[in-house]
Amino acid sequence: RTRVITVVYFALLDSERLQVKAADDAADVGWFSVYDLPQLAFDHEKILHYSLERLRGKLDYTTIAFSLLPDQFTLRELQRVYEIILHKRLDKRNFRKKILSTGILEDTGAKKMEGTHRPARLYRFNPAAEAKL
């Protein structure tokens, strides 16, 4: 059996802005949830799950979550990014307390209507505070 070396890079992309296209080496392509994958060849599922674990780890010491948000966002939107990546629900009060204590968010002074609740404050990432992570 021939040995195969696999080199993996992962990137965070907005699937709404990209269109995947099949090539001659992969006739069937599409976007899939990492939690509901079709059968993958070789050790690709293992590689994908390893990449997801690396992404989860990066949430603790990088600002990678902010690359998945618009310039201005609510705390609810930021928490949702964390919940999707971690694949678990987070306590709203604890999340807000922890994230606000880091100083990496800047209140824009603007608000956003979300449903029938009171308007939510909009924040932006404060790159000057990035070293606090």
N, C-alpha and C positions, 0 to 999 in steps of 0.2 A: 504494500500500500504506500502511496506517495504521501509525504509529509506536506502540510500546508501551513503557511504562516499567515496569520490574519492580523492586520493593523487596523485599529478602530479609532475613529474620531467621532465625538458626538457634538452636536450643535443644537441650540434651541431656536426653532424656527416657527413662524406663524403659519400654520397649515392653511389658513384662509387665504393667504397671499401667494401660495405656491400651487403649482399644478404638476402632479407627478406624471411621468410619461414612461411607458414600457420601452425597453430596449431589447436587442436581440438575445441578451443573456438572461432577461427576466421578463417574460411575456405578460405576467399578471402582477400589477403593482397597485398600491393603494395605501391610505392612512389607516392605521389600526391603533386601538388603545393598547398601551403596554400591559394592561391587566386582562386583555382579551385578545390574545394573538392567535393567528392561524399557525399551522405547523410550519416551523422554520427549518431550513437545511442546516446540517452539520451542528456546530455548537453555537449557532447564532442567538438562540434564546438565552443561553447562559451569558453570552457577551452582552446582550441587551439588558439583562437583569443586573449584571455587574455595573454597567453604565448608569443605570437608575440608582443603584446604591451609592455610586460616586456623586451623582447629582444631589441626592439626599444629604450626603455628608457636607457638600459645599454650602448648603443652606446655613450651616452653623458658623462658617468663617469667611464667607464671601457675600457679595451683594448680587449674586446671580438671579435671585428672585425678581429683582427690579427690571431685568431685561425682558421679562415676560409681561410687563405692565405698560400702559400708556404713560406719558410724562406726568400726568396728574391722575391720582387714583384714591380710592377710599380704603380705609383700613379693612373693610370687609373684602374688597377685591384682593388686597395683599394676603389676607388670611386664606382666601380661597386658593391662591397659588401654592401656598405652603401645604394646604390640605390635599391638593391634587398630587403634588410631588411625594408627600409623605404617606399618602393613601390612608389617612385617618382624620377624624374630626378633632379640632382643637378647641379648647375652652376659650370663648370670646374674650372674657376679662383678662385671663392670664396672658393670652397672645398679645392683646393691646398693651398691657402693662409692660411686658418684656420688650416689645418692639419700640415703644415710645421711650423707654429708659435708655436705649442705645444712642439716641440723638441723631440717628441717620435719616429721620424724616423731618421734613420742613412743612409746616402748615401753610398752605397757599392763601388762606383767607376765603377761598371760594367754597361753595357747597354744591352738592349734587343730589337731586331727588332720586330716591330708590324706592319705588312702590308707594305705599300710603304712609310710610313712616316719616319722621321728621328728616329734613335734608342732612346728608352725611358730609362731614368735612372732607375736603380734598387735600391730599398731601403730595409732596414730590420727594424724590430721593435727594439727599444732601451729600454730594460727593466729598465735601470738605470733612465730613464726619466719618468717612469710610474707614479710616485707620482705627476707629474705636471698636471695630469688630474683632 
